[in-house]
Amino acid sequence: MRLSLIAILAVMAGLVLGTASTNSEFGYQSLLPWDAFRPPTTKTMFYDGFSATTETVGPKAEKVQLTPPPEDQPQPKARVEADTLDFGIVEAGDGGVLTYVIHNDGEAPLVLKTGDSSCKCTVSKISKEQVPPGESSEIVVEYRTKVAKEKYRHGFSIKTNDRERPLLRFSLTGKVLPVLSFEPRNVSALLLTKGEPHAAEVRLLYFRDTDLEIIDWRLNNRRTAKYFEVSTEPLREDELSDTDAKSGFRFRIRVKPGLPVGDNRQELTVRTNKDRRDPARVAIFLRVHEAVSVFGTRVRSGWDWSTQSLTLKPEADGTASAERLVVQAMGEHRHETQYEVKEVVPAELDVSFGERQEQKGGKAIWTYLNVALPQEFDAGAAFAELPNRRGHVVLATTNPAQPEVRFEVSYLGGPPPRPRPIVEPSKAAEDTAEDTAAGETSVETLEEPKVEKPDVEEPPVKDTDEPLDDSIKD
C-alpha cells in the first residue's frame, strides 16, 4: 500500500518538474505546482459594449512575464501583418470574429501570451503560443457589441519574448449602429400655436442591403392620431451619400389644425421586411399654445399652472401682495396684438401693464401684467362675498384668434396689517417729560392683592397615641 502511494506521488512530482522544465526552456516563469492539474477555465467579460472570451490555464496565466533568450544566443523576431482591424458596421447586440497574424522571423522560438486590454477584454485564442522560426500564429478576437456607438475603438496587447518588441499592441475599430433606425430618432416642436400647421421629415435608414420594404406603419396614440398625416417615399441613391446606409425611406409627418392645447405625445411605429427584434420607432412631442395666454414669472409665485389661476396673499413682512404675470402672444398676429383691462373682480384690485419684449427667438411677444392688493384693503372680506371666494380678471385683445383672455384670482389669508404711525424719538421724550411734570408716572405701580381666607372650616386635629405609619417615619 505504501509502495503504491509513493509511486503515485513520484509520478505527480515528475509531471510538475516536466512542466517546469518545459517552461524554462522558452524562458518564462513556470506556474505554481497545483496549477499544472487545474483544468482550463473559460470566462467572458463585458465592458463598454465589447466582450471577449479567453481560455487560460490557471488564474495567474495572464500575468506571466516573458524573458528573452540570453544575448549571445539566437533570438526570436516578431512581425505583425496588421495591427489594426476594422469590423465595419454591425448592429448593436451582434458580434463577430477578427484574426490577427504574428510571424516569427527570428532564429529562436517566439513565445506569445495574452496582455492587457483597454476594454477589459482578453484575446479569445492564441492558436500557437510557441512559434518556431519561420512560422506564424493567429490571434483570434471574438467580439460582441451591446450598445450603439458611432465611433468604436478598443485595443489589446500580446506579450512576447522578443527583446526588441516585448509588447505587441493591436486595435479593434468599427461602427455599432442600429442596422435599421430613424434619423432623427425623435421629432419635437415646443412653440406651436393653436391652429398652426406643422410639418417634419425623418429618414428610415437600412445599412445592410438595398431591398428594404415597408410593410405598414401606425400612430400609437389613438386620441390624437386624427391630427397627423404621414406619407412615405424611397430615398434616392444621392440622398444616401451622407450616410453609410444602403437604402431607406423618407417619412413626411404633417400636423393638422385642431391639435389640443398643451403637451401632445405621439409615436410612429414602422414594420419592415428587415425587422429582427422590435419595429423601428420615432417619438413625436408637440407643445401647443393658445394665441394669447397668461402665466406666472416666478417659480414660487402665486400662479397655479394646473388651474391657470392666481392666488394673492400678504407678504411675510406685512406688505400688500403683488404678482408679476406675463401675457404671451404667439402666431402670425403676435406683433400687433394689444391689450386693455376689460373687467376686474373685485374692482379694488390694482391691474396694470408693464414693459413689452420679444422672447424665444421672436416667436413669442411678452407683455408684463402687474396684479396687486391696495394698502389697507380688506381683501379677506371682499373675497368672502364672491361666489366660491374667487374673483377674476378679463383682458380684451386685438388678436383675431383670441379676442379676450380670462384668469381667476383668489385670496389666501386675512387682511394685510395696517401700517403703524411713526413717532419721532425726540417727540416721545418731550411727551414723557411733560407727563412726569404733571404728576403722572410712566410706570404703573401695582399693589399686591389681598388674599382672603376661604370660609371653610378646617377639620380638628385629634390627639392619638397610635404609632405613625411606617411610610411617613423620618
Buried (B, 14 or more C-beta within 10 A) or exposed (E): EEEEEEEEEEEEEEEBEEBBEEBEEBBBEBBEBEBBEBEEEEEEBEBBBBBBBBBBBBEEBBEBEBBBBEEEEEBBBBBBEEEEBBBEBBBBBBBEEBEBEBBBEBEBBBBBBBBBBBBBBBBBBBBBEBBEBEEBBEBBBBBBBBEBBEEBBBBBBBBBBBBEBBEBBBBBBBBBBBBBBBEEEEBEBEBBBBBBEBEBEBBBBBBBEEEBEBEEBEBEBEEBEEBBEBEEEEBEEEEBEEBEBBBBBBBEBBBEEEBEBEEBEBBBBBBBEBEEEEBBBBBBBBEBBBBBBBBBEEEEBBBBEEEBBBBBBBEEEEBBBEBBBBBBBBBEBBEEBEBEBBBBBBEEBBBEBBEEEEEEEEBBBBBBBEBBBEEEBBBBEBBEEBEEEBBBBEBBBEBEBBEEBEBBBBBBEEBBEEEEEEEEEEEEEEEEEEEEEEEEEEEEEEEEEEEEEEEEEEEEEEEEEEEEEEEEEE
